[in-house]
Amino acid sequence: MSINPKKILNPKVVLLRGTLFLLALFIFFLAIKTLYTITHTIKLSEILAAIQQIPNTDIFLALMVVAFGYLVLTLYDSIALKHMHIELPFRKVAFTSFTAYAIGHTIGLAILSASGVRFRMYGVNKIRPESIANVVWLVSMAFTFGITTLVSLSLALHPEATVTMMGQLDMQLSEVSIDVPNFLHNQAIIRSIGISLFAIVVGLVAWSGNKGRHIQIRGWRFDLPPAAILIKQIIISIIDLASVAFVLYLLLPHGTEVGYFTVFSAFIQSMILAILSHVPGGLGVFELTMIASLPSVDKTYLLAVLLVFRLLYYLLPFFLAVIFFIGHEVWLRWLRKPQ
């Protein structure tokens, strides 16, 4: 992807970003208000009691899966760097990738947070800024292709799950006088949207061919890597998202009749809505959509599960990443031997 600072500072671009920020702020407050409306009868003591009911073994297993998920995430950077013929020891790639993702997941605004971490830490290893910009583009595109593939399959194969979620959201949002569009209650339309999205992904992968392609849109150049790279990145994305959904599944009560694939579908659709909302970390939006997607799970217990999930997948890695980043800066400034 070619980056031109003049285009980034273009008044139209600035206006668009300002509008998206205000929209994200509105969606955040709307989600929090709706979430409060449907859960205000639940006491904090009840949520804390539900957390205590989650077996320690389940929390430990969930933590191991979180570690595995972040290890999988390092492969995004590894493949992107290898595609660009940049040699870097895996330990440095993993260190940078983990720090970038853990900070970006929690803070949001990946273009400033995760990308900033990559520019700083890869830059120290003498990788050129334009190469780092391409790494950022490649890992972002990989995740986009992966989650679009999963969302399209979810919509195409299980449209009833989306219709159920939209029905629940409709009831919840009615509390703040907002209605879900009627077409989102139609299984045939939902399935056709899924098939169309999947066809777009397959078409782009096929079109990229053996050597890759580029698309020019209003002066912006977007580079697609070869199909083989795209397929690898999609597979990694599927493993990544499947492991995150498994964390949620492990934390659910053992007696529930909700299967893994139901949780997986709920997670994927909640995640995409959280991303589209532009709210940092999808806070409020993700929780609201998960509650709507899993109506058979007790709300108190589900809130407890989502709270523990936030702690294990977001806050704990975030604090570790901040420590790593500060330690890295201290090492660079005071401890590294002059070269």
N, C-alpha and C positions, 0 to 999 in steps of 0.2 A: 504494500500500500504506500503511495507517495503522499507525504505530509508537507503541506505548505502553510507556514505560520500566518500568512496574509489571509488565507481562506478560513483558518480557525478563528481569526479576529474579525472576520467579515461581519458587519452589523446584522445581516440576516441570520448568520449562524449564532451570534450572541443572543439575538432575540428568540430564536428557536430554543436554545438551551435555557434561557430564562423562563420561557413558557413551560418547558418540560419540568423545570424545578418547581414552579408554582403548582403545576398539575400533580406532581409527586407529593407535594406538601398537602394539597387538598385530599388526595387519595389516602394518605397516611392518617389524617385526622378523621376522615370518613370511616376508614377501617377500624381505628381505635374506638370511635363512637359506637359503631355497630357491634364490635366485639364486646364492648362494655354492656350494651343493651341486652345481649343474649347470655351474658355470663355474670351480671351484677349480683345475682342471687347466690352465687358461689362464693363462699368465704375463703380467705387466704389460708386459714387453718386447715380447711378441707383439702386444698391443693397440696399443702405441705404434708398432710397425712397420706395422701395418695402417692406422693413421691417416696415416702418411707415404705410403702407397700411394694415398690419395684425391687425385686431381688438384687442383691449385690452382684451375683454372678451375671445377671443380665446387663447391668451397668458396665461391668468389666468387659464382657464380650462386645458390647456396643463401643466401648473405648478402643478395643482392638480393631474393630471394623473401621472406626474413624481414622486410626493410624494407617490402616491399609488404604483407605480412600485417598488420604493425602499423599501416600506413596504413589498411587496410580496417577495423581495429578501431575507429578514430576515428569511423567512421560510426555505430556503435551510439549513442555519446553525442550525435552531431549530430542523429540522428533523434529521440532521446528528448527533447532540449532543444527541438527544433522542435515536437514534438507538444505540449509544455507551454507553447508560445508564449514561450520564453525566447530573447532575442536575445544572442548572444555571438560575437565574431569567431572564425573557424575556427581561427586560429593558437592561440588560447587553449584551445579545445576539444581540438585535437590534442595540445597540450602536456600538458594534464591527463590525457587519455585514455591517451596513451603511458606517462606516468609511473605512472599507476594500474595499468595492465595489466602493465607490465614488473615492477613490484614485487610485485603480486598473484600473477602466474604463478610467481614463484620462492619467495616466502615462503609462499604458500598463505593459508588463513584470510582469504579475500577480504573478509569482513564487517568485519575489523579493518584489513587492509592496504590493498587497493584502495579500499575505501569510505572509509577514513580519509583517503587522499590526495585523493579527490574532495571530501569535506567541507571539507578545508583549502583546496584550490586554487579550487574553485568558490565557496566562502564568501568568499574575498578579492574576488571579482567581484560581491559583494553579492547572491548567489543565496540565497534563504531555505533553512534546514535541511530543512524538509519537502519543498521542491522537489528538493533534492539527494537526499533519501531516495527520492523517486519516480524520479529518474534511475537511481539504484543498482538499484532494483527492475526498471525497464524493461530495462536492459542485461543484468541477470542472467536475466530471463525470456526475452529474445531469444536468448541463448546456449542456454538450456535447450530452447526450442522448436527451434532449429536442430540441435543435436546429437541430440535425440530423433528428429527427422525423418530424419536420416542413419542413425542406429542402426536405426530401424525398417525403412528401405529395405534396409540391409545384411542384416538378419536375414531379411526377407521374400524378397529376390531371390537371396541367396547364403547360405542356411543351412549349406551344406557347409563354408564357411570358418569359421563359428562352431564347428561340430562338430569340425573339425580342431584348432582352437585349444583347445577344451575337452579333447580327447584328449591333446594335448601337456601341458596344464596338469595333467591327471590323473596323468600319468607323473611330472611334476616334483614335484607336491605329495605323491605317495606316499612321497617321501623323508622327509617330515615327518608321515607317517601321517594325511593328510587326503585325502578322496575328493571329486571333483566329483559333484554329484547326477546320477543316471542320466538324468533328463528332459532335461538339457542336452546329451546325446549323440544326441538324437532330432531329425532334420531337420524333421519335420512339426510338432513342438511349437515348435521355434525359429522356423519360418516363421509359425506362428499368433501367436506373441508379437510378431513384427515387424508383422504385419498389424493386430493389436490396437492397438499403439502408434501406428501411422500413422493409424488410424481416430480415436484420441483427439485427435491433433494437428489433423486435418482438422475434427473435430467442434467443437473449441474455437475454431478460426479462424472457422468458419461461425457459431458461436453468438455470437461477439463482435460480428458485424454491422458496420453503418456507424458506430455511435456508441460501441462498446465496452461492456463489462459489468463487473460486480464480483462476486466470490465471498466469502461470509462463512463462515469456518471457525473455530469456537471463539473468537469475538470478534475474530479477525484478518480484516481486509478486504484482499483481493487484487484489484487493478484490472487488467482486460484492456483494452488499447487497441483501436481499431477494426481490423477484419480487414486493411485495406490496410497499416497500420503493421506488423502481425504478419508479413504476407507479405514486406514489405521487409526486416524484421529476419531472417527465416529465410533469405532469399536472401543477405544479407550474411554470416550465419553459415556458410552452405555455402561461399561464396567464401573466407572466413577459414580454415576447417578444411581445405579442398582445397589451399590454398596451404601450410599447415603440413605436410600429408602430402607435398606435392611437394618440400619441403626434404629430407625423409627419402629420397624416391625419388632425388633428385639425388646423394645421398651414397653410395648403394649401388653396388657394383662393376658396371662396364659389362657384364661377361660373364654376369651373373645372368639367369635366365629369369623373374624376378619382374616382373610388369607393374605399371603405376601403380595401377590399380584394386584390385589385390591389396594393395598397400601402403596405399592409402587405406582399404580395409575394415579392415585390421589396425590402422591408426592410430586409426580411429574407435572400434573396440571396446576397444582398449587405453586410450584416453583416457577412455571412460565408466567403465571399471573403476577407473581411477586416481582419477577424481572421486568415485565412490561409496565408495572406500576412506577418503576424508577425510585421506589422508596428504599433507602439504604438497608441492606439485609432483608428486604421484603417484610420488615417488622410490622406486624398487625395484619397485613394482607395475607401472608403465608398462613398464619394461625387461623384467620377467619375462613380461608378456603379449605384448610384441612378439616376443620370442624364441619363444614358443609359437605365435604367429600366422604366423611366417615360418620354419618348420623347414628349408626348403631352402637358406636363406642360412647360410653358415659363421658359427658363433657368435662366433669371434674378430673377424671383420670386422664383424658386426652390433653387437657391443659397442663397437667403435671408432666406427661410424656413430652410435650412440646417444650416445656421449660427445661427439662433435663437435656433434651436434644440440643437446644440452643446453647446450653452450658458446655456439652461435650464437643459439639461440632463447630461452634463459633467462638465462644468466650475463652475456653481453655487453649485452643490453638492460637488465638489472637494474643493472649498474654505471653505465650511461649515465643511467638514471632516478634513481638515488641522487644522482649529480652534479647533474642537473637540479633535483631537489627541494631539495638543499642550496643550490644557486645561487639558486633562487627565494626561499628563506627569507632568504638574505643580502641579496638585492635588496629584499625587503619591509622588512627591519629597518634597513638602513643606506644603501641607495642610492636608493630610490624617493623622488621629490620629494613633499613634503606636498601633499595636495589640499584 
